[in-house]
Amino acid sequence: MSSLLSAMPVLLLAVAFYAALCAVSPFGTCRRCRGFGFQIKQSRRGHLSRGRECRRCEGYGRRVRAGRHLFNLVSRLHSEGTR
């Protein structure tokens, strides 16, 4: 029990840091295409060329962070519930 209490300030600090990060920068790079917006193909000779558009980020190379997605969901639910 005491180890949980000693870890609480660290966890609260990490949550506060992530919340601030989501507020300042709501978009992160796409993990699938690494921010390029497309897959990189390599030919048999080793030449790199542009592949097709990334389906996950739809070619933008950016994605909404999980914390910002959760914040948008909660704020939308709150605004629809208070009408």
C-alpha positions in Angstrom: 0.0 0.0 0.0 2.8 2.4 0.8 4.5 1.8 -2.5 1.3 2.8 -4.3 1.2 6.0 -2.3 4.8 6.8 -3.0 4.2 6.4 -6.8 1.1 8.6 -6.9 3.0 11.9 -7.3 4.9 10.5 -10.2 1.7 9.2 -11.9 -0.1 12.5 -11.3 2.9 14.4 -12.8 2.9 12.1 -15.9 -0.9 12.6 -16.4 -0.6 16.3 -16.0 2.3 16.4 -18.5 0.4 14.3 -21.1 -2.7 16.5 -20.6 -0.6 19.6 -21.3 0.9 18.0 -24.3 -2.5 17.1 -25.7 -3.7 20.7 -25.1 -0.7 22.3 -26.8 -0.2 19.8 -29.6 -3.4 17.7 -30.3 -2.0 15.9 -33.3 1.0 13.5 -33.4 2.7 11.8 -36.2 1.1 8.7 -37.7 2.7 5.5 -36.4 2.0 3.6 -39.5 3.6 5.8 -42.1 5.9 7.7 -39.6 4.5 11.1 -40.7 5.1 10.8 -44.4 1.5 10.2 -45.4 2.4 7.3 -47.7 4.1 4.0 -47.5 7.7 3.9 -48.9 8.3 1.1 -51.4 11.6 -0.3 -52.4 12.3 -1.8 -55.8 14.4 -4.9 -56.3 17.3 -2.7 -57.2 17.0 -0.8 -53.9 15.4 2.4 -55.3 13.0 4.0 -53.0 9.7 5.3 -54.4 6.4 6.6 -53.1 3.9 4.0 -52.4 0.2 4.4 -51.9 -1.5 6.8 -49.5 -1.7 5.7 -45.8 -5.1 4.5 -44.9 -4.8 5.2 -41.2 -4.1 9.0 -41.5 -5.6 9.4 -45.1 -2.4 10.8 -46.4 -2.0 13.6 -43.8 0.8 12.0 -41.8 -0.9 13.2 -38.6 -3.3 11.6 -36.1 -5.3 12.8 -33.1 -3.6 11.8 -29.8 -5.5 9.4 -27.6 -5.9 12.0 -24.8 -7.2 14.6 -27.1 -9.6 12.1 -28.6 -10.9 11.3 -25.1 -11.2 15.1 -24.3 -13.2 15.7 -27.5 -15.5 12.8 -26.8 -16.2 14.0 -23.2 -16.7 17.6 -24.2 -19.1 16.6 -27.0 -21.0 14.4 -24.6 -21.2 17.2 -22.1 -22.4 19.8 -24.7 -25.1 17.4 -26.1 -26.3 16.5 -22.6 -26.7 20.2 -21.5 -28.8 21.4 -24.4 
